[in-house]
Amino acid sequence: MFSAKPYIEISQLRKWNIEFNLELTNKTVKKGDVFLKEGQRCDHLYYIINGLTRVYYLDLEGNEITHWFSAKDSMITSPFSYVKRETNILFFEALEDTELLLISSTQIEKLIHHLPELCEAFRHINAEFAMVLSRRIMSVHTKTAEDRYLKLMKEHPLLFQKAKLSHIASFLGITQQSLSRIRKNI
């Protein structure tokens, strides 16, 4: 998880929405609702105003694999669908009641037209996301499951109060039984 807040804040988006007549859409999603499903087109970048979401996909056996968690001041999208217009393979689920601001690619283009410096902010957000995701993937091969668990606990303690252990286990790349053993030994 990482925050877009150092680069773009909700207060700025609301100001620009009025200033440039963007007509951004607010959406409230209830806990447990899946607001984007595999096969649906993802036409928006979602800015999380409040709440917690989980992005997951299905493996070959149909098991849910948690790809990402996102909390307040984060941005999420399905890059395959939003950017490349390919078939979406991700699911977005609200882990608690969540308030979102939806931003279409047309609205982003309009925003960048008025504020060209935003290209730099989006470049930083994309780079930050790529680095965090890359570190997470590498940690599966370079860190023990216990080390990954402890790091996640240290950096995102609220996640353990709001997400199911099965979601956390799949995010860490381990079984729920392995997670139980780690928790028992700590």
Number of C-alpha atoms within 10 A of each C-alpha: 16 16 18 23 13 10 13 18 15 17 10 9 17 14 11 17 16 11 10 12 12 18 14 16 13 14 14 15 18 15 15 14 15 16 15 18 17 16 13 14 17 23 17 22 21 22 25 25 21 17 21 23 29 22 24 23 19 15 9 7 6 8 11 17 20 21 19 17 23 22 22 20 20 25 23 21 20 25 16 15 19 18 14 10 13 14 15 20 18 24 21 23 22 23 23 18 15 21 20 21 20 20 20 18 13 12 19 17 13 15 20 15 12 13 11 12 11 16 15 12 15 16 12 15 21 12 12 15 18 12 12 13 16 11 12 18 13 11 16 15 9 12 12 11 19 17 14 18 19 16 12 18 13 10 10 12 12 12 18 13 9 12 16 11 17 17 22 23 20 18 23 23 20 15 16 16 12 14 21 12 12 15 12 8 8 7
